[in-house]
Amino acid sequence: MMTKRTFAIGDIHGGLKAVLQVLNKLQVRDEDTLIFMGDYVDGWSESAQVIELLITLSEKINCICIKGNHDVWCQNWLETSVVKPLWYLHGGKETMDSYEGFSIEEKQVHLDFLKKMPVYHIDAKNRLFLHAGFTATQGVANERHTATFYLDRTLWEMALVADKSIGVKHKRYPKRLGAYYEIYIGHTPTTNLEETVPMHAMNVWNIDTGAAFKGRVTGINIETKAFVQSDTLPSLYPNEKGRNR
């Protein structure tokens, strides 16, 4: 009997070719679970196609698609047709272009899919998956503002500077981190710290390896911590800039 595996897959940002490479390298099976960490759109030229892939995959295997901030912005555009300047400048233009040729009905399917995305997921082993972070010391159920789940960077910043020598029962151990066995995030590229692979700080795993810019899409086995990566996004889309402005 095949062992059921769970993979977390980092930020994609319109890089369909990259996420397909990752899925092929993972050799995904029907019994596997895929947890996508958000930011499927905005950057490279195939954002709409990435959403289409996620919809198709979700019909065949167990997929959990966490909502990222760029997905919220895309959802707002699909729902209202309002183009906000900040979104437009940070990949929104490329996302809008990727929807050329999509019918109103097809766009509605994508909108419905985006609206149903959870902002976090907690598995049976008390592992938390969310796009960015949270601030409530007692855990995500006590968070006051939903936007924190896809915008916060303080969780990762805290994990990076926390004292690695203290245990979870120590009085100075960050209460936020102690609420969960492990925490998986994206949102803040590890390439900001000149790291090209997933980073581990305290019990937090950051698997955004810079696909929006010059990095790669990463998929990690949450049990073994073995990971695979795509080629760099500029090499897959040589005639594009992504968000490298």
Secondary structure, DSSP 8 states (H G I E B T S, - for coil): -----EEEE---TT-HHHHHHHHHHHT--TT-EEEE-S--SSSSS-HHHHHHHHHHHHTTSEEEE---HHHHHHHHHHHH----HHHIIIIIHHHHHHTTT--HHHHHHHHHHHHT--SEEE-TT-EEEESS----TT-GGG-S-TTHHHH--HHHHHHHHS-TTS-TTSTTS-HHHHTSSEEEE-SS-GGGGT--S-EEETTEEE---BTTTTSB-EEEETTT--EEE---HHHHSTT--TT--
